[in-house]
Amino acid sequence: MDNAYVIGVDYGTDSVRSVLVDAHNGQEIASSIYYYPRWKQGLYCNPSINQFRQHPLDYIEGLEYTIKDCLQQVGEQISTRVKAIAVDTTGSTPVAVDKTGTPLALLPTFQENPNAMFVLWKDHTAVREADEINQTAKKFDINYLQYVGGIYSSEWFWAKLLHILRQDKDVANNLFTWVEHCDWIPFLLTGGRDALAIKRGVCSAGHKSLWNESFDGYPPNEFFAAVDPLLNGFTANISKETYTADKEAGHLCEEWAQKLGLSTSVIIGIGAFDAHMGAVGGQIEPYYLSKVMGTSTCDMLVAPKHEVDGILVGGICGQVDGSVIPGMLGMEAGQSAFGDAYAWFKNLLIWPLKNLLPTNDDPALEALINQVEHQIIPQLSKLAEKIEPSIQQELAIDWLNGRRTPDANQALKGAFFDLNLGTNAVQLFRAIVEATCFGAKKIVDRFNEQGVPVKGLIGMGGVARKAPFIMQMMADVMDMPIKIHRSEQTCAIGAAMFAATAAGLYAKVEDAMNAMGQGFDAEYHPNPQRTAIYKQRYEKYTQMGTLIEENLTLNEHTLTPIA
């Protein structure tokens, strides 16, 4: 165990980060981050129609850069002792590949075609397709949506595939199969050349692709053909065998070993989603809701299978055996916009400075604008923290990017109530923060109501560590303490823990978690006076949300909510 090192790779929405970790104690020896250049330029995206695509070259270039950078920081003495690499990614973020497993966007014909690229988790162009999957499921005696909360989301695998097949005949004619980002990167690192041999993780397959052991894999072909003939026969090109993330996908191939300066003896672990590995990196406990808080939130809960046998929680993002910790049932929920809601408001405020001031010939002015931009959220937080909550304050609904859980509906929109001529930026920001906390409480309520008690909260990610105002409000709204994990890289550290387990350095991932975990360094407790007021405001939030949902109108981009 001594002198053994592992690498965890965490693919986020804006960047990829790699960490090189001492497998004995979890100490972070080196880290490196790479911001996707094409994504940063806004290429291949159209926010007005909720289209968000990422080029595979952003992923490949970032993978090589960050791992090599980590290895260069530590030198040959440590790099020769790297035993394994494991990867987590956003999800559902699938891509069209050919028979060799090559994403179509890496072929000359499709290199500038957004439909041939990874369809990012936050892409909501498949609302119609998700609705059709939900309506079709009602016609079958077996409920094929029972293990994903009873509602299929436009953020997920099959809805996105059907949308691409309908939108782009050239991609449809050249697509062999559809692969999640977290399954494709291990395939790449192991030198895969046959798309049929891609090892699918139970995490991605169970939570986003409708895989379940009780179905003997995926729902039958007749189900998919009933949704649309374009899906007829598609499961034939997807292996129904799945793997937990503590298993190995293979060894590092010669090509990537040479690129990185590593040995082909390095084990590559099975991939999983960021929040699932992040929950392990954040030392999740049974019945504690592990909240990875970034642009969105992903909330994970694990429970011993025998204690929740027969319970199907409605409206969440799935419950899958072994998707977080092998041997436990992993349950996923989350919010489609969390940090993204704050970023939206920041961009709204900074618009005049970025668009009305001439900065081309004035570097000093441009630097000042950047400084202001970075100070907006911290300063709003300081001022909003001084405002005591009251019943009549401005109220917001946090569905700026639709609703992930409970009860997925990406057609929903955000809203503000009780605005007046005295409402200012600080009050609006406070309302947005409160709304995201109310949205988080809806998730806890759903688990509690349906027989899975939430006994505590664990906060992870950039928002959890850098925004005490938001975390204190979260504790007040939830009326429950929330403890904040010490590590700033829980997802990457979680991937490192799985890498150590896949390499055989630990018998099970719980052992790696206990040995390599860094513990907690903050805890927020509810303020009883504020909690009482938030309970009343939460009731109003619920009423206004119901009003919006019931009066949602049809247009070309939206559909009636699923009953």
Long-range contacts (C-beta under 8 A, 24 or more apart in sequence): 1-505, 3-81, 4-81, 4-83, 4-500, 4-503, 4-505, 5-29, 5-78, 5-81, 5-82, 5-83, 6-82, 6-83, 6-84, 6-85, 6-86, 6-496, 6-499, 6-500, 6-503, 6-505, 7-67, 7-70, 7-82, 7-84, 7-85, 7-86, 7-496, 7-499, 8-85, 8-86, 8-87, 8-88, 8-277, 8-281, 8-489, 8-491, 8-492, 8-493, 8-494, 8-495, 8-496, 8-497, 8-498, 8-499, 9-63, 9-66, 9-67, 9-85, 9-86, 9-87, 9-88, 9-185, 9-492, 9-495, 10-87, 10-88, 10-274, 10-277, 10-278, 10-489, 10-491, 10-492, 10-495, 11-59, 11-62, 11-87, 11-88, 11-89, 11-90, 11-181, 11-182, 11-185, 11-274, 12-90, 12-274, 12-294, 12-491, 13-90, 13-120, 13-121, 13-122, 13-294, 13-295, 14-39, 14-40, 14-295, 15-62, 16-59, 16-62, 16-63, 16-66, 17-66, 17-489, 17-492, 18-63, 18-66, 18-67, 18-69, 18-70, 18-492, 19-70, 19-489, 19-492, 19-493, 19-496, 20-70, 20-71, 20-73, 20-74, 20-78, 20-82, 21-493, 21-496, 21-516, 23-83, 23-496, 23-500, 23-503, 23-505, 23-512, 23-516, 24-515, 25-515, 25-516, 26-493, 26-496, 26-497, 26-515, 26-516, 26-517, 26-518, 28-487, 28-489, 28-493, 29-70, 29-73, 29-74, 29-78, 30-69, 30-70, 30-71, 30-73, 30-74, 31-70, 31-489, 31-492, 32-65, 32-66, 32-67, 32-69, 32-70, 32-73, 33-66, 34-61, 34-62, 34-65, 34-66, 36-62, 37-61, 44-114, 44-117, 45-114, 49-125, 49-557, 50-122, 50-123, 50-124, 50-125, 50-401, 50-410, 50-557, 51-114, 51-123, 51-125, 52-119, 52-120, 52-122, 52-123, 53-114, 53-115, 53-117, 53-118, 53-119, 53-120, 53-123, 54-93, 54-117, 54-118, 54-120, 55-105, 55-117, 55-118, 56-95, 56-103, 56-105, 56-106, 56-117, 56-118, 57-105, 57-106, 59-118, 59-181, 59-185, 60-188, 63-185, 63-188, 63-189, 64-259, 64-260, 67-260, 68-259, 68-260, 68-261, 71-260, 71-261, 71-262, 79-261, 79-262, 80-263, 82-262, 82-263, 82-266, 83-266, 83-267, 83-499, 83-500, 83-503, 83-505, 84-248, 84-266, 84-267, 84-268, 84-269, 84-499, 84-500, 84-502, 84-503, 84-505, 85-189, 85-252, 85-266, 85-267, 85-268, 85-269, 85-499, 86-245, 86-268, 86-269, 86-270, 86-271, 86-277, 86-495, 86-496, 86-498, 86-499, 86-502, 87-182, 87-185, 87-186, 87-189, 87-269, 87-271, 87-495, 88-182, 88-271, 88-272, 88-273, 88-274, 88-276, 88-277, 88-278, 88-491, 88-492, 88-494, 88-495, 89-180, 89-181, 89-182, 89-185, 89-271, 89-273, 89-274, 90-120, 90-121, 90-181, 90-273, 90-274, 91-121, 91-180, 91-181, 91-182, 91-204, 91-207, 91-208, 91-273, 91-274, 92-121, 92-155, 92-156, 92-157, 92-160, 92-180, 92-204, 92-207, 92-208, 92-209, 93-118, 93-119, 93-120, 93-121, 93-180, 93-181, 93-182, 94-118, 94-119, 94-157, 94-160, 94-161, 94-178, 94-179, 94-180, 94-181, 95-119, 95-178, 95-179, 95-181, 95-184, 96-164, 96-171, 96-174, 96-175, 96-178, 97-175, 97-176, 97-177, 97-178, 97-179, 97-184, 97-195, 98-174, 98-175, 98-176, 98-195, 99-176, 99-194, 99-195, 100-193, 100-194, 100-195, 101-179, 101-184, 101-187, 101-192, 101-193, 101-194, 101-195, 101-197, 101-198, 103-184, 104-171, 104-174, 104-175, 107-174, 109-170, 109-174, 110-170, 110-171, 110-174, 113-168, 113-170, 113-171, 115-164, 115-167, 115-168, 115-171, 116-168, 116-171, 118-181, 119-160, 119-164, 121-155, 121-296, 122-155, 122-295, 122-296, 122-336, 122-340, 122-401, 123-155, 123-160, 124-154, 124-155, 124-401, 124-402, 124-410, 125-154, 125-160, 125-163, 126-154, 126-159, 126-160, 126-162, 126-163, 127-154, 127-410, 127-411, 127-557, 127-558, 127-559, 128-163, 128-559, 129-154, 129-158, 129-159, 129-160, 129-162, 129-163, 129-166, 129-228, 130-154, 130-156, 130-159, 130-408, 130-410, 131-559, 131-562, 132-162, 132-227, 132-228, 133-158, 133-159, 133-162, 133-227, 134-562, 136-223, 136-226, 136-227, 137-223, 139-226, 140-223, 140-226, 142-215, 142-219, 144-210, 144-215, 144-219, 144-223, 145-210, 146-312, 147-206, 147-210, 147-212, 147-312, 147-318, 147-319, 147-320, 148-207, 148-208, 148-210, 148-316, 148-317, 148-318, 149-313, 149-314, 149-315, 149-316, 149-317, 149-318, 149-405, 149-406, 149-407, 149-408, 150-312, 150-314, 150-315, 151-315, 151-407, 151-408, 151-409, 151-562, 152-210, 152-408, 153-317, 153-404, 153-408, 153-410, 154-402, 154-408, 154-410, 155-336, 155-404, 155-408, 155-410, 156-208, 156-209, 157-204, 157-208, 157-209, 157-210, 158-209, 158-210, 158-224, 158-227, 158-231, 161-231, 161-234, 162-227, 162-228, 162-230, 162-231, 165-228, 165-230, 165-231, 166-228, 166-230, 172-230, 176-237, 177-234, 177-237, 177-238, 178-234, 178-238, 180-204, 180-208, 180-209, 180-271, 181-271, 182-271, 182-272, 182-273, 183-271, 185-271, 186-249, 186-250, 186-268, 186-269, 186-270, 186-271, 187-249, 188-256, 189-249, 189-252, 189-253, 189-256, 189-268, 190-249, 190-250, 190-251, 190-252, 190-253, 190-268, 191-250, 191-253, 191-254, 191-255, 191-256, 195-237, 196-237, 196-239, 197-239, 198-239, 199-239, 199-241, 199-243, 199-249, 199-250, 199-270, 200-238, 200-239, 200-241, 200-242, 200-243, 201-242, 201-243, 201-244, 201-245, 201-270, 201-271, 201-272, 202-242, 202-243, 202-244, 202-320, 202-321, 202-322, 202-323, 203-244, 203-245, 203-271, 203-272, 203-273, 203-276, 203-320, 203-323, 203-324, 203-330, 204-271, 204-272, 204-273, 205-242, 206-242, 206-318, 206-320, 206-321, 206-323, 207-273, 207-317, 207-318, 207-320, 207-323, 207-332, 208-318, 209-238, 211-240, 211-242, 212-320, 213-321, 216-240, 217-241, 243-270, 244-270, 244-322, 244-323, 244-326, 245-269, 245-270, 245-271, 245-272, 245-276, 245-277, 245-326, 245-498, 245-502, 245-509, 246-270, 246-326, 246-498, 246-501, 246-502, 246-508, 246-509, 247-502, 248-502, 248-503, 267-499, 267-502, 267-503, 268-502, 269-495, 269-498, 269-499, 269-501, 269-502, 270-498, 270-502, 272-323, 272-498, 273-298, 274-298, 274-491, 275-299, 275-300, 275-332, 275-334, 275-491, 276-300, 276-323, 276-324, 276-330, 276-332, 276-494, 277-491, 277-494, 277-495, 277-497, 277-498, 278-460, 278-461, 278-490, 278-491, 278-494, 279-324, 279-458, 279-460, 279-494, 280-324, 280-325, 280-494, 280-497, 280-498, 280-509, 280-513, 281-460, 281-485, 281-487, 281-489, 281-490, 281-491, 281-492, 281-493, 281-494, 281-495, 281-496, 281-497, 281-513, 281-517, 282-458, 282-460, 282-485, 282-487, 282-490, 282-494, 283-458, 283-485, 283-513, 283-514, 283-517, 283-519, 283-520, 284-324, 284-325, 284-458, 285-456, 285-458, 286-328, 287-452, 287-453, 287-454, 287-455, 287-456, 288-454, 288-455, 288-456, 288-457, 288-458, 289-443, 289-444, 289-447, 289-454, 289-456, 289-457, 289-458, 290-458, 290-460, 291-440, 291-457, 291-458, 291-459, 291-460, 291-461, 291-464, 291-482, 292-460, 292-461, 292-490, 292-491, 293-338, 293-339, 293-459, 293-460, 293-461, 293-462, 293-463, 293-464, 294-338, 294-339, 294-461, 294-462, 294-463, 295-337, 295-338, 295-339, 295-340, 295-343, 296-334, 296-335, 296-336, 296-337, 296-338, 296-339, 296-340, 296-401, 296-404, 297-334, 297-335, 297-338, 297-440, 298-332, 298-333, 298-334, 299-332, 299-333, 299-334, 299-405, 299-440, 299-443, 300-324, 300-330, 300-331, 300-332, 301-330, 301-331, 301-333, 301-447, 301-452, 301-454, 302-328, 302-329, 302-330, 302-331, 303-328, 303-329, 303-331, 303-452, 304-328, 304-329, 305-329, 308-451, 308-452, 311-450, 311-451, 311-452, 312-450, 313-446, 313-447, 313-450, 313-451, 313-452, 314-406, 314-407, 314-446, 314-450, 315-405, 315-406, 315-407, 315-408, 315-446, 316-405, 316-406, 316-443, 316-446, 316-447, 317-404, 317-405, 317-408, 325-509, 325-510, 326-508, 326-509, 327-508, 331-447, 331-452, 333-404, 333-405, 333-406, 333-443, 333-446, 333-447, 334-404, 334-405, 334-443, 335-398, 335-403, 335-404, 335-405, 335-436, 335-439, 335-440, 335-443, 336-399, 336-401, 336-402, 336-403, 336-404, 336-410, 337-398, 337-399, 337-400, 337-401, 337-402, 337-414, 337-436, 338-436, 338-463, 339-462, 339-463, 340-400, 340-401, 341-398, 341-400, 341-401, 341-414, 341-432, 341-435, 341-436, 342-377, 342-429, 342-432, 342-433, 344-400, 345-428, 345-429, 345-432, 346-373, 346-376, 346-377, 349-376, 349-425, 350-376, 377-429, 377-467, 380-425, 380-426, 380-429, 381-429, 381-467, 381-469, 381-470, 382-469, 383-426, 384-426, 384-427, 384-429, 384-430, 384-433, 384-469, 385-469, 385-472, 387-426, 387-427, 387-430, 388-530, 389-434, 389-530, 389-533, 389-534, 389-537, 390-533, 391-533, 391-536, 391-537, 392-418, 393-418, 393-427, 393-430, 393-431, 393-537, 394-418, 394-419, 394-423, 394-427, 394-428, 394-430, 394-431, 395-431, 395-434, 395-435, 395-537, 395-540, 395-541, 395-544, 396-428, 396-431, 396-432, 396-434, 396-435, 397-435, 397-541, 397-544, 397-545, 397-548, 398-432, 398-435, 398-436, 398-438, 398-439, 399-545, 399-548, 403-439, 405-442, 405-443, 405-446, 406-442, 406-443, 406-446, 407-562, 409-549, 409-561, 409-562, 411-552, 411-557, 411-558, 411-559, 411-561, 412-548, 412-549, 412-552, 412-561, 413-548, 413-552, 415-544, 415-548, 417-544, 433-469, 433-470, 433-473, 434-473, 434-477, 434-534, 434-537, 435-541, 436-470, 437-470, 437-473, 437-474, 437-476, 437-477, 437-478, 438-477, 438-537, 438-538, 438-541, 440-474, 440-477, 440-478, 441-477, 441-478, 441-538, 444-478, 444-480, 454-480, 456-480, 456-481, 456-482, 456-483, 457-481, 457-482, 457-483, 458-482, 458-483, 458-484, 458-485, 458-520, 459-483, 459-484, 459-485, 460-484, 460-485, 460-487, 460-490, 460-491, 461-490, 461-491, 462-488, 468-522, 468-524, 471-522, 471-524, 472-524, 472-527, 474-524, 475-524, 475-525, 475-526, 475-527, 476-526, 476-527, 476-530, 476-531, 476-534, 477-531, 477-534, 477-538, 478-526, 479-526, 479-531, 479-534, 479-535, 480-526, 481-523, 481-524, 481-525, 481-526, 482-523, 482-524, 483-520, 483-522, 483-523, 483-524, 484-520, 484-521, 484-522, 484-523, 484-524, 485-518, 485-519, 485-520, 485-521, 486-518, 486-519, 486-520, 486-521, 487-518, 493-518
